[in-house]
Amino acid sequence: MPADALACLIPRAVQYGVPVGRCCMMVGMTLACLWRTTPVQAAPVMAAHRAVYDLTLVAVNGGDVVTAEGKLTFVLSDMCSAWSTQQQLRLRTVGRDGAESVSDSDYAVLEEKDGSSLVFRADQTENGHPAPRIAGEAHMRPTGGQAHYTNPAVHDVTLPAGTLFPVAHTAAVIQAGQDGQGPIAPYLFDGTVDTGALGTYVLFLGHDAPPVVTTFPALVPLAAQRVHIAYYNTTTRDMTPVFETGMRYFSNGVADRVDMNFGQFRMSGTLREFRLLPAPDHCPVPGGVRGHGGVSPSHPPA
């Protein structure tokens, strides 16, 4: 799950000026402070899957929110030459004055597997009132890239060389953990903010060798990596992360434990439902004719 990846809208002051749902979608390769302690392993093979997480409040650190609960649904589908990601988040919070807020987010992207393009859409509502949609497409080349926004306002933003899209960012994190690397700092563009790429700083907290203790048999024989990811606004000089998350990633990209730090409160996500999705059987043969399952960035997520 690209949980570093993560658009519901609780009061923006709660979360350093970034909508909480958008930060949940921040669920991005410039490397920093690298060292290798083990031989390089094969690149991770990402698994198409559907996962549902129950979110519970685990800590409050001042601010207005006193209780919170939620549900996060994440679906990663294999579309032959691209990954389709869909994410829905419902978050219910209660403030110190007893006022309740229900926030919903709906996020969808289509990411070419070669890292060349991303089509994105992020919608959010708070208590039924919609916030402006963020939508557009981004393209990357070895020398850098550009994001073209169609909503909330038409504008273009330059993306630094090495910027990764969400699934590629998750794969890079897993690869670095498998290779025994130290902290990495790749740029991420996921389309959840209208200012371009986010800076990320990834710490590796430990490795779980198989068999791993989990309630889902399909994950037991896989190695897992515990990581902590901080996200930064690259358009300011503020060194405070806009969001932080921790998770246990399995080698196929599935996360069964998620920790979300919103600054003034922290939530824990537990994997409640999980199933692998079938691989497409209609993908075109290289050099052949594109089959019915082919996708193109010109066909954005609905």
Beta strands, then each sheet from edge to edge (+ up, - down):
strand 1: 49-60
strand 2: 65-78
strand 3: 82-95
strand 4: 100-112
strand 5: 117-126
strand 6: 129-130
strand 7: 134-141
strand 8: 144-151
strand 9: 155-159
strand 10: 187-188
strand 11: 198-208
strand 12: 224-233
strand 13: 243-250
strand 14: 255-261
strand 15: 265-276
sheet 1: 6+ 5- 4+ 3- 2+ 1- 15+ 14- 13+ 12- 11+ 10-
sheet 2: 6+ 5- 7+ 8- 9+
end
